[in-house]
Amino acid sequence: MNIDQRKKVIDAKLLDMGETFISWANKNGLHQRIATDLIDGKLRGTRGVALENRQKMEITFGLIFDD
């Protein structure tokens, strides 16, 4: 899934939930900058806090990241 497709999936699910990305991230204990970098493909999320953020995002939005 490329970056644009990932953003469309996330936006659609957030719209259904009635949330903004920032409010959703805060409620779920995500680091906003790390989560944004994961979405934009700047981080892969393979270790540490980035991995935890990626896992939480995949629980909500599905498999949006390529391994």
ZINORNOR-V804162 format. One line per field, one symbol per residue. ss: DSSP state (@ for helix, = for strand, . for the rest). phi: phi as a letter, one per 40 degrees, with the letter a starting at -180 (. if undefined). psi: psi as a letter, one per 30 degrees, with the letter a starting at -180 (. if undefined). A space follows every 50 residues. Layout:
BEGIN
ss=???
phi=???
psi=???
END
This chain:
BEGIN
ss=..@@@@@@@@@@@@@@@...@@@@@@@....@@@@@@@@........@@@ @@@@@@@@@@@......
phi=.ccccccccccccccccgbccccccccbgccdccccccccgcbcgbagcc ccccccccccbgccbcc
psi=kleeeeeeeeeeeeeefhlleeeeeefggljeeeeeeeefgflfhflbee eeeeeeefeefaifkk.
END
